Amino acid sequence: MHILVIEDEERLAKNLATAILRNAGFAVDIALNGEDGLHLAQSNVFDCIILDLMLPGRSGREVLRALRSSGNKTPVLVLTARDEKASIVELLSEGADDYLAKPFDLGELLARMKALIRRSSGHASAQLVVGDLVLDTNSRTVSRAGKRIDLTPMEYRTLAYLMTHHGKVISKETLLEHLYDYNWEKFSNVIEVYISALRRKIDANSSERLIHTLRGHGYVIRNEEAS
């Protein structure tokens, strides 16, 4: 997953990025003002945007309005120092998906961020299930037919993205955009390595393959018996 943090307090922004990477394993980009944040949000694909309202250059509310008016549907979690009911209602009506008032609990922010990503992909539960393969986004564990499978952090992130979009063909470029920050081009040859490792760990000892390659198009995870 790929997260954008738009926050002008540099220390807070970096702390958020570190916490998201360590606790959720997501790639994170940071923008310290509204103009840069809007540019990044419009020129890249993110799974969630964490947006502070009080930003220099262009306010968070202006960024939110610009995103929604352009048709950008990325889930937005707003950080606000103002928790008045009228302000919150306005934010939600303008396209915010959720909000947190400062100061906030980091654990709550991570939980809300994950919930937004799940809901935007049509998943209500913290568990992603394809056939007998189960990935728990809370414990960050993976099992198949009840047997735990140990994955590296990048293998886990690759599998989590495929399972979040199970049944859909995901291109190599899309995977790279969601696994890495804006410097993803230098990692362009690693996706094949991750997919190969996942096949060995997930499909090798099962009669049913779940991970499929569509040459020239990308990768898809699906339960053939259910299709």
KEDODREN-125539 format. One record per residue: residue number from 0; residue in one letter; x, y, z of N, C-alpha, C in turn. Coordinates in Angstrom, 2 decimals, always signed. Example, Ala and Ser with C-alpha at 12.3 -4.5 7.8 and 13.67 -1.06 7.14 Angstrom:
# KEDODREN-125539
0, A, +13.19, -5.69, +7.80, +12.30, -4.50, +7.80, +13.20, -3.30, +7.80
1, S, +12.85, -2.25, +7.08, +13.67, -1.06, +7.14, +12.90, +0.03, +7.87
# end
This chain:
# KEDODREN-125539
0, M, +0.83, -1.19, +0.00, +0.00, +0.00, +0.00, +0.87, +1.25, +0.00
1, H, +0.33, +2.35, -0.49, +1.08, +3.59, -0.66, +0.28, +4.73, -0.05
2, I, +0.88, +5.40, +0.92, +0.20, +6.45, +1.68, +0.86, +7.80, +1.41
3, L, +0.04, +8.85, +1.34, +0.55, +10.21, +1.23, +0.20, +10.98, +2.50
4, V, +1.22, +11.55, +3.14, +1.01, +12.38, +4.33, +1.26, +13.83, +3.94
5, I, +0.24, +14.67, +4.07, +0.37, +16.10, +3.78, +0.26, +16.83, +5.11
6, E, +1.39, +17.25, +5.63, +1.47, +17.81, +6.99, +2.65, +18.78, +7.05
7, D, +2.40, +20.02, +7.47, +3.47, +21.02, +7.45, +4.40, +20.93, +8.66
8, E, +3.99, +20.26, +9.73, +4.89, +20.04, +10.85, +5.82, +18.88, +10.49
9, E, +7.05, +19.21, +10.10, +7.94, +18.20, +9.54, +8.21, +17.05, +10.50
10, R, +8.39, +17.36, +11.76, +8.65, +16.29, +12.73, +7.48, +15.34, +12.83
11, L, +6.26, +15.88, +12.89, +5.07, +15.04, +12.95, +4.93, +14.21, +11.68
12, A, +5.17, +14.84, +10.54, +5.05, +14.12, +9.26, +6.01, +12.94, +9.22
13, K, +7.25, +13.16, +9.65, +8.24, +12.07, +9.63, +7.89, +11.00, +10.65
14, N, +7.37, +11.40, +11.81, +6.96, +10.41, +12.81, +5.81, +9.55, +12.29
15, L, +4.88, +10.19, +11.60, +3.76, +9.45, +11.02, +4.27, +8.45, +9.97
16, A, +5.17, +8.92, +9.11, +5.70, +8.05, +8.05, +6.43, +6.85, +8.65
17, T, +7.22, +7.10, +9.69, +7.95, +6.01, +10.35, +7.00, +5.02, +10.99
18, A, +5.97, +5.53, +11.67, +5.00, +4.66, +12.34, +4.22, +3.82, +11.34
19, I, +3.82, +4.43, +10.22, +3.06, +3.69, +9.20, +3.91, +2.59, +8.59
20, L, +5.19, +2.90, +8.32, +6.08, +1.90, +7.74, +6.33, +0.76, +8.72
21, R, +6.60, +1.09, +9.99, +6.93, +0.06, +10.97, +5.73, -0.78, +11.38
22, N, +4.57, -0.15, +11.52, +3.40, -0.86, +12.03, +2.51, -1.45, +10.95
23, A, +2.50, -0.85, +9.78, +1.64, -1.36, +8.71, +2.43, -1.86, +7.50
24, G, +3.70, -1.46, +7.39, +4.51, -1.90, +6.27, +4.19, -1.20, +4.97
25, F, +3.58, -0.01, +5.03, +3.17, +0.71, +3.83, +4.25, +1.70, +3.41
26, A, +4.38, +1.92, +2.11, +5.25, +2.97, +1.59, +4.59, +4.32, +1.85
27, V, +5.41, +5.33, +2.16, +4.86, +6.64, +2.51, +5.63, +7.75, +1.79
28, D, +4.89, +8.69, +1.20, +5.44, +9.93, +0.68, +4.97, +11.07, +1.57
29, I, +5.79, +12.13, +1.68, +5.47, +13.27, +2.53, +5.46, +14.56, +1.71
30, A, +4.48, +15.42, +1.97, +4.45, +16.78, +1.42, +4.26, +17.73, +2.60
31, L, +5.03, +18.82, +2.60, +5.02, +19.74, +3.74, +4.18, +20.99, +3.50
32, N, +3.51, +21.05, +2.34, +2.60, +22.18, +2.08, +1.50, +21.72, +1.13
33, G, +0.48, +22.54, +1.01, -0.68, +22.16, +0.22, -0.40, +22.01, -1.27
34, E, +0.42, +22.89, -1.82, +0.72, +22.85, -3.25, +1.42, +21.55, -3.62
35, D, +2.48, +21.22, -2.86, +3.21, +19.98, -3.14, +2.33, +18.76, -2.89
36, G, +1.50, +18.84, -1.85, +0.62, +17.72, -1.56, -0.38, +17.46, -2.67
37, L, -0.97, +18.52, -3.18, -1.94, +18.38, -4.27, -1.26, +17.82, -5.52
38, H, -0.05, +18.31, -5.81, +0.68, +17.83, -6.99, +0.97, +16.34, -6.86
39, L, +1.46, +15.91, -5.70, +1.74, +14.49, -5.51, +0.47, +13.66, -5.61
40, A, -0.60, +14.13, -5.00, -1.87, +13.38, -5.00, -2.44, +13.23, -6.40
41, Q, -2.23, +14.24, -7.24, -2.78, +14.20, -8.60, -1.89, +13.48, -9.59
42, S, -0.61, +13.34, -9.27, +0.33, +12.75, -10.23, +0.75, +11.34, -9.85
43, N, +0.27, +10.82, -8.72, +0.60, +9.47, -8.27, -0.66, +8.76, -7.79
44, V, -0.54, +7.45, -7.62, -1.66, +6.65, -7.13, -1.40, +6.28, -5.67
45, F, -2.31, +6.67, -4.78, -2.18, +6.36, -3.36, -3.39, +5.57, -2.88
46, D, -3.19, +4.82, -1.80, -4.29, +4.06, -1.21, -5.01, +4.85, -0.14
47, C, -4.33, +5.86, +0.42, -4.96, +6.73, +1.42, -4.14, +8.00, +1.53
48, I, -4.81, +9.12, +1.80, -4.15, +10.40, +2.01, -4.47, +10.88, +3.42
49, I, -3.43, +11.19, +4.18, -3.59, +11.79, +5.51, -3.33, +13.28, +5.34
50, L, -4.35, +14.09, +5.58, -4.32, +15.50, +5.19, -4.56, +16.42, +6.38
51, D, -3.57, +17.27, +6.67, -3.74, +18.28, +7.70, -4.51, +19.45, +7.11
52, L, -5.35, +20.08, +7.91, -6.15, +21.20, +7.40, -5.35, +22.49, +7.31
53, M, -4.51, +22.76, +8.31, -3.80, +24.03, +8.38, -2.46, +23.90, +7.67
54, L, -2.43, +24.22, +6.39, -1.23, +24.08, +5.57, -0.84, +25.41, +4.94
55, P, +0.46, +25.63, +4.74, +0.88, +26.84, +4.03, +0.66, +26.71, +2.53
56, G, +0.45, +27.83, +1.87, +0.30, +27.83, +0.41, -1.12, +27.55, -0.04
57, R, -1.62, +26.41, +0.32, -2.98, +25.99, -0.01, -3.50, +25.19, +1.16
58, S, -4.64, +25.55, +1.68, -5.15, +24.87, +2.88, -5.56, +23.44, +2.57
59, G, -5.66, +22.65, +3.64, -6.10, +21.27, +3.47, -7.49, +21.19, +2.87
60, R, -8.36, +22.11, +3.26, -9.71, +22.12, +2.70, -9.67, +22.39, +1.19
61, E, -8.79, +23.29, +0.77, -8.66, +23.58, -0.67, -8.11, +22.38, -1.42
62, V, -7.15, +21.68, -0.81, -6.60, +20.47, -1.42, -7.70, +19.43, -1.58
63, L, -8.49, +19.24, -0.52, -9.59, +18.27, -0.56, -10.59, +18.62, -1.66
64, R, -10.98, +19.88, -1.75, -11.93, +20.29, -2.77, -11.37, +20.06, -4.17
65, A, -10.09, +20.38, -4.37, -9.47, +20.21, -5.69, -9.43, +18.73, -6.07
66, L, -9.12, +17.88, -5.12, -9.07, +16.44, -5.41, -10.44, +15.91, -5.80
67, R, -11.44, +16.25, -5.01, -12.78, +15.72, -5.29, -13.37, +16.31, -6.57
68, S, -13.09, +17.58, -6.85, -13.62, +18.18, -8.07, -12.98, +17.60, -9.32
69, S, -11.77, +17.05, -9.17, -11.09, +16.43, -10.31, -11.44, +14.95, -10.46
70, G, -12.26, +14.44, -9.54, -12.69, +13.05, -9.62, -11.81, +12.07, -8.86
71, N, -10.83, +12.58, -8.13, -9.95, +11.72, -7.34, -10.73, +11.14, -6.16
72, K, -10.79, +9.80, -6.06, -11.59, +9.14, -5.04, -10.76, +8.50, -3.94
73, T, -9.47, +8.82, -3.88, -8.60, +8.25, -2.84, -9.15, +8.59, -1.45
74, P, -9.25, +7.61, -0.55, -9.73, +7.90, +0.80, -8.87, +8.97, +1.48
75, V, -9.51, +9.93, +2.13, -8.80, +11.03, +2.80, -9.16, +11.04, +4.28
76, L, -8.13, +10.95, +5.10, -8.27, +11.08, +6.55, -7.73, +12.45, +6.94
77, V, -8.61, +13.30, +7.43, -8.25, +14.68, +7.74, -7.79, +14.81, +9.19
78, L, -6.70, +15.56, +9.38, -6.22, +15.90, +10.71, -6.59, +17.35, +10.99
79, T, -7.31, +17.59, +12.06, -7.76, +18.94, +12.35, -7.59, +19.26, +13.82
80, A, -7.23, +20.51, +14.09, -7.16, +20.97, +15.48, -8.51, +21.48, +15.93
81, R, -9.44, +21.55, +15.01, -10.78, +22.06, +15.31, -11.78, +20.91, +15.28
82, D, -12.38, +20.63, +16.41, -13.31, +19.50, +16.46, -14.75, +19.96, +16.64
83, E, -15.03, +21.24, +16.24, -16.41, +21.70, +16.31, -17.28, +20.88, +15.36
84, K, -18.48, +20.62, +15.79, -19.38, +19.76, +15.00, -19.63, +20.32, +13.62
85, A, -19.82, +21.64, +13.49, -20.13, +22.23, +12.19, -18.96, +22.04, +11.23
86, S, -17.73, +22.22, +11.71, -16.56, +22.07, +10.86, -16.43, +20.64, +10.37
87, I, -16.68, +19.67, +11.25, -16.58, +18.26, +10.87, -17.63, +17.91, +9.83
88, V, -18.84, +18.37, +10.03, -19.91, +18.10, +9.05, -19.53, +18.66, +7.68
89, E, -18.96, +19.87, +7.67, -18.55, +20.48, +6.40, -17.47, +19.65, +5.71
90, L, -16.50, +19.19, +6.49, -15.41, +18.39, +5.92, -15.95, +17.11, +5.29
91, L, -16.83, +16.44, +6.00, -17.38, +15.18, +5.48, -18.23, +15.44, +4.23
92, S, -18.96, +16.54, +4.22, -19.79, +16.85, +3.06, -18.94, +17.26, +1.85
93, E, -17.72, +17.72, +2.10, -16.84, +18.14, +1.01, -15.98, +16.99, +0.49
94, G, -16.12, +15.82, +1.10, -15.44, +14.65, +0.54, -14.46, +13.95, +1.43
95, A, -14.25, +14.45, +2.67, -13.38, +13.73, +3.60, -14.04, +12.42, +3.99
96, D, -13.25, +11.37, +4.18, -13.80, +10.06, +4.54, -13.79, +9.82, +6.04
97, D, -12.89, +10.50, +6.73, -12.82, +10.37, +8.18, -11.97, +11.52, +8.70
98, Y, -11.94, +11.68, +10.02, -11.15, +12.77, +10.60, -10.63, +12.37, +11.97
99, L, -9.57, +13.05, +12.38, -9.04, +12.92, +13.73, -8.67, +14.32, +14.21
100, A, -9.05, +14.64, +15.44, -8.69, +15.93, +16.02, -7.36, +15.81, +16.75
101, K, -6.48, +16.79, +16.52, -5.20, +16.82, +17.22, -5.42, +17.28, +18.66
102, P, -4.66, +16.73, +19.61, -3.70, +15.63, +19.47, -4.44, +14.30, +19.36
103, F, -3.88, +13.36, +18.64, -4.55, +12.08, +18.42, -3.66, +10.93, +18.86
104, D, -4.28, +9.79, +19.07, -3.56, +8.56, +19.41, -3.08, +7.91, +18.12
105, L, -1.78, +7.59, +18.07, -1.21, +7.03, +16.84, -1.86, +5.70, +16.47
106, G, -2.16, +4.89, +17.48, -2.81, +3.62, +17.21, -4.17, +3.79, +16.56
107, E, -4.91, +4.81, +17.01, -6.21, +5.08, +16.42, -6.07, +5.54, +14.98
108, L, -5.07, +6.38, +14.71, -4.85, +6.83, +13.33, -4.56, +5.65, +12.42
109, L, -3.69, +4.75, +12.85, -3.35, +3.58, +12.03, -4.58, +2.71, +11.79
110, A, -5.39, +2.53, +12.83, -6.60, +1.71, +12.69, -7.58, +2.34, +11.71
111, R, -7.78, +3.65, +11.83, -8.71, +4.34, +10.93, -8.19, +4.31, +9.49
112, M, -6.89, +4.50, +9.31, -6.29, +4.46, +7.98, -6.51, +3.09, +7.33
113, K, -6.25, +2.03, +8.07, -6.44, +0.68, +7.54, -7.91, +0.43, +7.20
114, A, -8.80, +0.91, +8.06, -10.23, +0.72, +7.82, -10.67, +1.43, +6.56
115, L, -10.17, +2.63, +6.33, -10.52, +3.37, +5.10, -10.06, +2.61, +3.87
116, I, -8.84, +2.06, +3.92, -8.31, +1.32, +2.78, -9.15, +0.07, +2.53
117, R, -9.51, -0.63, +3.61, -10.34, -1.83, +3.44, -11.68, -1.49, +2.83
118, R, -12.33, -0.47, +3.36, -13.66, -0.11, +2.86, -13.61, +0.33, +1.41
119, S, -12.57, +1.06, +1.04, -12.48, +1.54, -0.34, -12.29, +0.39, -1.32
120, S, -11.79, -0.75, -0.80, -11.59, -1.93, -1.64, -12.70, -2.95, -1.47
121, G, -13.72, -2.60, -0.67, -14.85, -3.50, -0.49, -14.66, -4.55, +0.57
122, H, -13.74, -4.33, +1.51, -13.49, -5.31, +2.57, -13.86, -4.69, +3.92
123, A, -14.75, -5.34, +4.64, -15.14, -4.84, +5.96, -14.28, -5.44, +7.07
124, S, -13.76, -6.64, +6.84, -13.00, -7.35, +7.86, -11.51, -7.07, +7.74
125, A, -10.80, -7.26, +8.85, -9.34, -7.13, +8.84, -8.68, -8.33, +8.18
126, Q, -9.45, -9.39, +7.97, -8.90, -10.58, +7.31, -9.25, -10.57, +5.82
127, L, -8.23, -10.83, +5.00, -8.42, -10.99, +3.57, -8.36, -12.48, +3.27
128, V, -9.36, -12.99, +2.57, -9.46, -14.43, +2.34, -9.65, -14.72, +0.86
129, V, -8.82, -15.60, +0.33, -8.97, -16.12, -1.03, -8.79, -17.62, -0.95
130, G, -9.87, -18.37, -1.16, -9.80, -19.81, -1.01, -9.45, -20.16, +0.43
131, D, -8.39, -20.96, +0.62, -7.95, -21.31, +1.97, -6.76, -20.46, +2.42
132, L, -6.50, -19.39, +1.69, -5.42, -18.47, +2.03, -5.99, -17.30, +2.84
133, V, -5.42, -17.03, +4.00, -5.91, -15.98, +4.89, -4.76, -15.04, +5.25
134, L, -5.00, -13.75, +5.07, -4.05, -12.72, +5.49, -4.74, -11.80, +6.49
135, D, -4.17, -11.70, +7.68, -4.73, -10.86, +8.74, -3.96, -9.55, +8.78
136, T, -4.64, -8.45, +8.44, -3.97, -7.17, +8.36, -3.65, -6.58, +9.73
137, N, -4.30, -7.07, +10.77, -3.99, -6.59, +12.12, -2.72, -7.23, +12.67
138, S, -2.66, -8.55, +12.59, -1.48, -9.27, +13.10, -0.38, -9.40, +12.05
139, R, -0.72, -9.06, +10.80, +0.21, -9.16, +9.67, +0.74, -10.59, +9.54
140, T, -0.18, -11.55, +9.65, +0.17, -12.96, +9.49, -0.54, -13.53, +8.28
141, V, +0.04, -14.59, +7.72, -0.51, -15.26, +6.54, -0.54, -16.76, +6.80
142, S, -1.64, -17.39, +6.42, -1.72, -18.84, +6.56, -2.49, -19.42, +5.38
143, R, -2.19, -20.67, +5.08, -2.96, -21.39, +4.05, -3.33, -22.75, +4.60
144, A, -4.61, -23.07, +4.51, -5.15, -24.32, +5.06, -4.76, -24.46, +6.52
145, G, -4.73, -23.33, +7.22, -4.44, -23.34, +8.65, -2.97, -23.36, +9.01
146, K, -2.09, -23.46, +8.01, -0.65, -23.52, +8.27, -0.03, -22.15, +8.02
147, R, +0.67, -21.64, +9.03, +1.27, -20.31, +8.92, +2.38, -20.28, +7.87
148, I, +2.43, -19.18, +7.14, +3.45, -18.98, +6.11, +4.25, -17.73, +6.47
149, D, +5.57, -17.88, +6.56, +6.44, -16.76, +6.88, +6.86, -16.03, +5.61
150, L, +6.60, -14.73, +5.58, +6.94, -13.91, +4.42, +7.86, -12.77, +4.84
151, T, +8.68, -12.31, +3.91, +9.46, -11.10, +4.16, +8.51, -9.91, +4.11
152, P, +8.90, -8.74, +4.64, +8.01, -7.57, +4.59, +7.53, -7.22, +3.18
153, M, +8.40, -7.28, +2.19, +7.98, -6.92, +0.83, +7.11, -8.00, +0.21
154, E, +7.36, -9.26, +0.53, +6.47, -10.33, +0.05, +5.08, -10.14, +0.65
155, Y, +5.04, -9.81, +1.94, +3.75, -9.57, +2.60, +3.01, -8.42, +1.94
156, R, +3.69, -7.31, +1.67, +3.05, -6.15, +1.07, +2.53, -6.47, -0.33
157, T, +3.32, -7.24, -1.09, +2.89, -7.63, -2.43, +1.63, -8.49, -2.36
158, L, +1.64, -9.47, -1.47, +0.48, -10.36, -1.32, -0.73, -9.58, -0.82
159, A, -0.53, -8.68, +0.14, -1.65, -7.92, +0.69, -2.33, -7.10, -0.39
160, Y, -1.54, -6.50, -1.28, -2.15, -5.69, -2.34, -2.92, -6.58, -3.31
161, L, -2.35, -7.70, -3.69, -3.04, -8.61, -4.61, -4.34, -9.13, -3.98
162, M, -4.29, -9.47, -2.69, -5.49, -10.01, -2.03, -6.54, -8.93, -1.81
163, T, -6.11, -7.71, -1.56, -7.07, -6.61, -1.42, -7.85, -6.42, -2.71
164, H, -7.20, -6.74, -3.84, -7.84, -6.58, -5.15, -8.00, -7.95, -5.83
165, H, -8.33, -8.97, -5.03, -8.40, -10.32, -5.58, -9.41, -10.40, -6.73
166, G, -9.04, -11.18, -7.72, -9.87, -11.31, -8.91, -9.59, -10.28, -9.99
167, K, -8.80, -9.25, -9.64, -8.47, -8.19, -10.60, -7.02, -8.35, -11.06
168, V, -6.79, -8.10, -12.33, -5.43, -8.18, -12.87, -4.69, -6.90, -12.49
169, I, -3.55, -7.05, -11.82, -2.75, -5.91, -11.37, -1.45, -5.87, -12.17
170, S, -1.20, -4.76, -12.83, +0.02, -4.66, -13.63, +1.24, -4.52, -12.75
171, K, +2.39, -4.81, -13.32, +3.66, -4.66, -12.61, +3.86, -3.21, -12.18
172, E, +3.52, -2.27, -13.05, +3.70, -0.85, -12.74, +2.82, -0.43, -11.56
173, T, +1.57, -0.94, -11.52, +0.68, -0.61, -10.41, +1.23, -1.15, -9.10
174, L, +1.74, -2.37, -9.10, +2.33, -2.94, -7.90, +3.50, -2.09, -7.42
175, L, +4.35, -1.68, -8.34, +5.50, -0.85, -7.97, +5.06, +0.47, -7.35
176, E, +4.04, +1.09, -7.93, +3.55, +2.36, -7.41, +3.02, +2.24, -5.99
177, H, +2.44, +1.08, -5.67, +1.84, +0.90, -4.35, +2.80, +0.31, -3.32
178, L, +3.92, -0.23, -3.79, +4.88, -0.83, -2.87, +6.00, +0.11, -2.47
179, Y, +6.28, +1.09, -3.32, +7.42, +1.97, -3.09, +6.98, +3.43, -3.12
180, D, +7.90, +4.32, -2.67, +7.63, +5.74, -2.75, +7.89, +6.23, -4.16
181, Y, +8.04, +7.54, -4.35, +8.14, +8.08, -5.70, +9.42, +7.67, -6.42
182, N, +10.37, +7.04, -5.73, +11.60, +6.57, -6.39, +11.46, +5.13, -6.88
183, W, +10.23, +4.66, -7.10, +10.01, +3.25, -7.39, +10.68, +2.75, -8.66
184, E, +11.02, +3.66, -9.60, +11.57, +3.21, -10.88, +12.82, +2.35, -10.69
185, K, +13.63, +2.67, -9.67, +14.89, +1.92, -9.51, +14.67, +0.49, -9.02
186, F, +13.43, +0.17, -8.61, +13.12, -1.19, -8.16, +12.35, -1.99, -9.22
187, S, +12.40, -1.53, -10.45, +11.49, -2.05, -11.48, +11.66, -3.54, -11.78
188, N, +12.76, -4.16, -11.35, +12.97, -5.57, -11.68, +12.66, -6.52, -10.53
189, V, +12.11, -6.01, -9.42, +11.96, -6.86, -8.24, +10.61, -7.57, -8.16
190, I, +9.62, -7.09, -8.87, +8.28, -7.69, -8.75, +8.30, -9.17, -9.11
191, E, +9.00, -9.52, -10.18, +9.09, -10.93, -10.57, +9.68, -11.78, -9.45
192, V, +10.65, -11.21, -8.73, +11.29, -11.93, -7.63, +10.28, -12.19, -6.51
193, Y, +9.49, -11.17, -6.16, +8.49, -11.34, -5.10, +7.42, -12.35, -5.50
194, I, +6.95, -12.25, -6.74, +5.91, -13.18, -7.20, +6.42, -14.61, -7.19
195, S, +7.65, -14.81, -7.63, +8.25, -16.14, -7.64, +8.35, -16.71, -6.23
196, A, +8.77, -15.86, -5.28, +8.88, -16.30, -3.89, +7.52, -16.64, -3.31
197, L, +6.51, -15.82, -3.61, +5.16, -16.08, -3.11, +4.61, -17.39, -3.67
198, R, +4.88, -17.66, -4.91, +4.41, -18.93, -5.50, +5.04, -20.12, -4.77
199, R, +6.34, -20.03, -4.47, +7.01, -21.13, -3.78, +6.40, -21.34, -2.39
200, K, +6.10, -20.27, -1.71, +5.63, -20.38, -0.33, +4.13, -20.67, -0.22
201, I, +3.37, -20.21, -1.20, +1.90, -20.30, -1.09, +1.32, -21.42, -1.95
202, D, +1.82, -21.57, -3.16, +1.21, -22.51, -4.11, +1.93, -23.85, -4.22
203, A, +3.20, -23.91, -3.82, +4.02, -25.11, -4.10, +3.45, -26.37, -3.48
204, N, +2.88, -26.27, -2.30, +2.40, -27.47, -1.60, +0.88, -27.63, -1.65
205, S, +0.26, -26.97, -2.60, -1.20, -27.06, -2.73, -1.57, -27.53, -4.13
206, S, -2.68, -28.23, -4.23, -3.13, -28.72, -5.53, -3.75, -27.60, -6.37
207, E, -4.12, -26.50, -5.70, -4.74, -25.38, -6.41, -3.84, -24.15, -6.39
208, R, -3.50, -23.64, -7.55, -2.71, -22.41, -7.64, -3.63, -21.20, -7.44
209, L, -3.17, -20.26, -6.67, -3.93, -19.03, -6.45, -3.33, -17.83, -7.17
210, I, -2.03, -17.83, -7.37, -1.34, -16.69, -7.98, -1.10, -16.99, -9.46
211, H, -1.60, -16.13, -10.32, -1.52, -16.35, -11.76, -0.88, -15.16, -12.46
212, T, -0.15, -15.46, -13.53, +0.45, -14.43, -14.37, -0.26, -14.38, -15.70
213, L, -0.69, -13.20, -16.09, -1.26, -13.00, -17.42, -0.23, -12.22, -18.23
214, R, +0.46, -12.92, -19.10, +1.59, -12.32, -19.81, +1.19, -11.04, -20.53
215, G, +1.98, -10.00, -20.30, +1.72, -8.72, -20.93, +0.69, -7.88, -20.21
216, H, +0.08, -8.44, -19.16, -0.96, -7.71, -18.43, -0.64, -7.54, -16.95
217, G, -0.16, -8.61, -16.30, +0.16, -8.49, -14.88, -0.16, -9.75, -14.11
218, Y, -0.57, -9.57, -12.86, -0.78, -10.68, -11.95, -2.17, -10.61, -11.32
219, V, -2.68, -11.79, -10.97, -3.99, -11.85, -10.33, -3.99, -12.99, -9.33
220, I, -4.63, -12.78, -8.19, -4.81, -13.86, -7.23, -6.30, -14.18, -7.19
221, R, -6.62, -15.46, -7.36, -8.03, -15.85, -7.41, -8.17, -17.34, -7.11
222, N, -9.32, -17.68, -6.62, -9.68, -19.05, -6.33, -10.40, -19.60, -7.55
223, E, -9.74, -20.47, -8.30, -10.31, -20.96, -9.56, -11.60, -21.73, -9.34
224, E, -11.70, -22.42, -8.20, -12.90, -23.21, -7.93, -14.13, -22.32, -7.73
225, A, -13.88, -21.07, -7.27, -15.00, -20.16, -7.00, -15.35, -19.31, -8.21
226, S, -14.51, -19.36, -9.26, -14.74, -18.51, -10.43, -15.56, -19.23, -11.48
# end
